[in-house]
Amino acid sequence: MGWDNMEHMENLVSLLWSKDHNAGCAALRQLEELSCESDAVYLYTDRFAEMLDSKSSYVRNRGLLLLAENVQWDEERKMDQILGKYLLHVADEKPITARQCIQGLRKMTAVRPEWIPRIRQALLAADTGKYKESMRGLVEKDIADILHAMEGI
């Protein structure tokens, strides 16, 4: 990857923390696209893990999505250490963030079936009672869908 591409990638990663929701989302979409093509975005895995501690649910969402997207490139096994932190968001204070987290687990289990027992345990322990009824059902359906999908792996 050339210097210009590295600089462009750095800029995109920096935008993930942006308070400008549109800029952050645009950067996320570009990074997700790049993640499908190569392992270039994987270099920022540690930064994505830091995003999970953000007060902003938008930033947490972006970190969750990019971590899930880049598990396929994780030959260094960095995600083995990050998984516990990732799974804390199965019951994130924001139901949308919980849903992003849960939905990302589908990609993760496809690449790392050995994580299924840990993931199953986190899903079964998730406290969905804290969400409003309208969102609770969606989160519970996401959990049920992932649990069902893992049975086939």
Secondary structure, DSSP 8 states (H G I E B T S, - for coil): --HHHHHHHHHHHHHTT-S-HHHHHHHHHHHHHHHHH-STGGGGHHHHHHHTT-S-HHHHHHHHHHHHHHGGG-TT-THHHHHHHHHGGGG-SSHHHHHHHHHHHHHHHHH-GGGHHHHHHHHHH--GGGS-HHHHHHHHHHHHHHHHHHHT-
